[in-house]
């Protein structure tokens, strides 16, 4: 399992969490990210969020994932 941490910067505020994470790590597809969200393996500021969550400047995201080769 790999843990991915990201801090949302000013220019990234207002986009959906699935889009944000797919832009931050091109190895993760949006459908895979949505699966992780459904399994509550992605948190923002310590709380699980849904796929329609829009990130805000300063949010800290943590993803628990198995990266595919």
N, C-alpha and C positions, 0 to 999 in steps of 0.2 A: 504494500500500500504506500502511496506517495501522498504527502501533504503539500498542498500548494497554497501559499499566502499571497494576497495582493492587497494593496492600499489604493483606493479610488482617488484619482487626482481630479482637479477642477474641470478639465475639459471632458471628462467622462461621465459627469453627473447626468441623470435623467434617462440612461439607457437600461434596458432590461438586463437582469443578472445573467441570463443565458447568453445573450449577445456579448456582454462585457467579458465574460470568462472565455468565450470562444475567440474573442479578439486578443485576449491576454495570452492564450496558449492554443496555437493552431493545431496541436495534436488532438485536442478535444472537440468533437463535433457538438453542435447544438442539441441534437437528439440525445447524445450521451450525457450531456450536462443536465438536460431535463430529467433524464432517468435518475441521476444523482440527486437532483432537487426533490424528486418524488420520494426517494429513499431517505431524505433528510441528511444527506452526506455533504451538504454545502451549507455553511452558516455565514451570516453577516452580523458582525458585532456580537458574536456569541449565540445568536438565535437562528434556527432553521427558517428559511424563507421559501416562498413559492416562486414559480418560474416568472410570474408577472411582476416581481419586485423590481423597482427601479433604483439603481445604485445612486448614492449621494456622495459628494466630496467628503473624504475622511473615513468612509466605510471601510472596514477591514473584512475581507472575505477569506474564508478558509474552506478548501475543498479536500475531501478524502477520496482519492481515486486510484484506480489501477490504470496506468497508462498502457495503451496498446502499442505493440511494436510495429 
